[in-house]
Amino acid sequence: MTAAPTPQLDPATVDLLGVLAYGELTAFERLATDARFAPTIADKHALASMAAAEFEHYRCLSEHLRSSGVDPEEAMRPFVAPLDGFHDLTPPNDWLESIIKAYVGDGLATDFYREVAAFLPEGRTRELVLDTLADTGQASFAVAKVHEATARDPAVAGRLALWARRLVGEALIQAQRVAVERDALTGLLVGGSGDLAGVARLLSRLTDNHTARMKALGLQPS
Amino acid sequence: MTAAPTPQLDPATVDLLGVLAYGELTAFERLATDARFAPTIADKHALASMAAAEFEHYRCLSEHLRSSGVDPEEAMRPFVAPLDGFHDLTPPNDWLESIIKAYVGDGLATDFYREVAAFLPEGRTRELVLDTLADTGQASFAVAKVHEATARDPAVAGRLALWARRLVGEALIQAQRVAVERDALTGLLVGGSGDLAGVARLLSRLTDNHTARMKALGLQPS
C-alpha cells in the first residue's frame, strides 16, 4: 500500500503541534494521577474521564505529526522541560487544588488553541487544533465542586484564588522560556498577531478570559 | 425515546462487573501515574496508551451496568478497599517495577476474565467480559524492556523476580478478602468451577500462566 502524499509541515507548525501534543500528554498524566485522590468514586470517574479525553487529543495530534512524516517524539522533545517544569513546580496540595489546576490549565490551553487556530492556513492541521478545543467537561464539574467547597467553608476561597494566580504565573514563566528558545513558533505567534503589540493584545485576551473563569468559580481573580 | 428493556443482572454478575470495572479504573490510574516516570517519551507513550485502553474497558463495563439499571458506583464500592489496598501496598520503586506490575497485573486479570467468561450465560455481559480480554499491548512491551534491562545488568533479574512474587502474594491476599466478603461472587466462581476442587484447579491454571509469563520475561518464577 502506498500512502497518500502528505503535505509538509513547516517548523513553526511542527513546534505548535509538538507543544500541544506534549501538553495534552502531561495533562492526561496529571489528571489521572490526581484522580487517585478523588474523595468519591463519582469524582474519580469525572477526573478520569477528563484525563481520557486529553489522551485522545494527544493521540490525534501525535498521529497527525506521524502521518505528515514527522516523528512525534522529536516534535515534543523541546517542550518536555518547560511542561514538566510547570507541573513539577505546581503539585496540587489537595483535591480542590487539583480541580482548580485542571480548570485553569484547560481554560488557558483552550483559549490558546482558539487564538492559534486563527493563524493557521485552512486544512487538516487547523481542523485538528479546533477539534482539541472540544470541552472535556472540566468547566462545569470544577465550578460545581468549588462552589460546594466555598459554601461549606468560605475561608477556602482565598487560598484557592492565590493558588490559581500562582498557576498562571508559573505558566507564563514557562511560556516565556519557550518563546525565547523557539524562534519559529514565536514567529508564528507574532506574525499571526500582526506584531508585538498584537501579541500583547493576545495575552490580554487570555488574561481576561482567565479572570472570567475565576469569577465563575466565585473566586477573586487577583 | 423509550429505552429497550434490559435484562436484570443477578447479584453475582453485578459483583463481577463491579470488581472488573474498579480493577480497570485503578489500573488506569496507576499506569497513568507510572507513565510520569517513564525514562523516554516513547516509554511514556507506551504506558499512557495502555492506561487509555484500560479506561476504555472501565467505561464499557460501567456503561453496561448503568444500562442494566445498576448504579456503577454502588457496584464498585465493595471492591474499593481491596483494590486500593493492593495498589497502596505495592508501589513500584522504579520504572522496571512499574512495567512488571503492569504485565503481571494485566496477565492475571486477563486470565481471570477468560475463566469467568466461561461461567456466564451467553449474552451482552459475557461478550463484554470477553471484549476486555483484548490485549492492551503490555505483554510485548514489558518483555522487550525487561530483556533490555537484564541484558545490561543481570543482577536486576533477581530483584524483579522477587517483586513479581510479592505482587502475586498481595493479589491473593486481597482476592481472599473479597472471597470471604462477597458470597454471591464466590458462589458464581465455585458454581462455575463445579466445586471447591474446581476453584483449586482454576487457581492452579492462573499460577501456571503466571509462571509462563515470568519465563517469557527471563525471570525465575519463584
Interface residues (C-beta under 8 A of the other chain):
Chain A: Y22 L25 F28 E29 R30 A32 T33 A35 R36 T40 I41 A42 K44 H45 A48 S49 A51 A52 F55 E56 Y58 R59 S62 P72 E73 M76 R77 V80
Chain B: Y22 L25 F28 E29 R30 A32 T33 A35 R36 T40 I41 A42 K44 H45 A48 S49 A51 A52 F55 E56 Y58 R59 S62 P72 E73 M76 R77 V80
